[in-house]
Amino acid sequence: MGFAYFLSRRIIAPLARVIYRPRIEGRHHVPRQGPVIFASNHLSFIDSFAIPMSAPRPVHFLAKSSYFDGTGLRGRISRAFFTALGASPVERGAGQAALDALDSQERMLNADKAIALYPEGTRSLDGRLYKGRTGVAFLALQTGAPVVPVGLAGTNEAMPVGAKFPRLRPRISVRFGEPLDLSHHGPATSGKARRLATDEIMAAIHELSGQELAGTYNEVPAHNPIERIKQVFPHERR
């Protein structure tokens, strides 16, 4: 993460807090050492900035590789910006790309780092809280890392979908909950354990965010018959 991240933590983060005046609660719940998973609701592009800038320790998260492989001045600026925030590039998608992402996050946790993830998988466009996919629970059960639930509010007003820059007036809030030890649900190899652990995580996020529950997954629109069939029949999402 280097100098760019140090600069963002010491200068950019305090400046952003002065400008946006975020309400930050529960920082004392965050373990200062060892592996930690921040599991948050997802409302806006700036969620991935709000969490690292509010947390009391460095936070890593995965970002689209396209943010890092651009060319020219714009590409260099994008690469430096996301590196300063603690982001690591990843190819997004299903199949092998999803497995590579999990492997990358597991390596970070095994190195006693903190990572931030969104169990819903993608941003909520209607403000409701959707069902969680089980990837976060898998990582927690596999590594033994505690999960710190996070409830974000107002980020979708500060930077709505489609906006190029965040607005200055709306205040956002970041609430950190008490760490969750999910080991009592069973091993990571158990689908039931992953599902129950995920439901516990989402219940904690709901308590912090106060969002209306959607009761379903936040699905990307199906583009072919196979994808539509997968969305109709029950299946476990990581």
Helices and strands as residue ranges (DSSP letters): H 2-7, I 8-12, H 13-20, E 23-25, G 27-29, E 36-40, H 47-54, E 61-64, G 65-67, H 72-84, E 87-90, H 96-110, E 114-117, H 135-143, E 147-153, H 155-158, E 173-176, G 183-185, H 191-209, H 225-232
